[in-house]
Amino acid sequence: MSKSIALSLVLAASLGLAACGSHTENAANNAANAAENASNAADNAMNAAMNAADNAANAASNATNNVANAM
């Protein structure tokens, strides 16, 4: 949800700056790229956290299996 809000704000700012001329068009594109990069970084962080949680769950399962196999 925050990703869509951020992109909406960037698009609104981009349209406002695009009306001012080509120099500001580059600034608008840079702002849009920065927002996209931030969004991608957030997605990557979320994926890393999910992978870490999966790895922890797998480690717990492996430990349980090792105890069961040792009996």
N, C-alpha and C positions, 0 to 999 in steps of 0.2 A: 504494500500500500504506500509506504513512504517513497518507494522507488517511482511509482507513478506520479506522486505529488511533486517530487523533485524534477522529474522530466517535464511535467506540465509547466512548472515555474520557469525552467530553462527555455522551453519553447516559447512561452509568453515573452520572456526577456529577449529572446532571439528575434522575434517578430518586431518588437519595439526598436531594437537596435538596427535591424535590417532596413527600416524606413529611413534611417539617418544617413546612409551611404555605404560605400564599399569598404571603407576602413573599419567601420563598426561591424560590418558583416563578418570580417575575420574575427573580431572579438566575440561575436555571437557564436560563431562556429567553435572557437576555442572554449567558450563557456559550455557549449553542448558537449564537446569532447571531454571536458573535465568532469561533467556530471555523469557521462557514460562510464568513464574510468572509475569514478567513485562507486557507481552502481556495480560494476564488475568486481571491484575490490570487496564490496560487501557480500556479493554472491560467492566469491572465492573463500572468504572467511567463514561463511555459513557452511559451505561444502566441507571445509577443513574441520570445523567443529563436528559436523555429522559423521565424518570419517573417523574422527577421534572417538566419538561415542560408540560407533560400530566396532572399532578396534578394542575398546574396553569391554564391550559385551562379549566379543569373541574370546578375549583373554579369560574372562570369568567362566565362560562355557568350557574352555580348554582346561582350566584348573579343576572344574567340577568333574570333567571326564577323566582327568588324570587321577583324581582321588578315587573315583569309582573303579577305574582299571587297576589301581594298586590293591584293592581289596581282594 
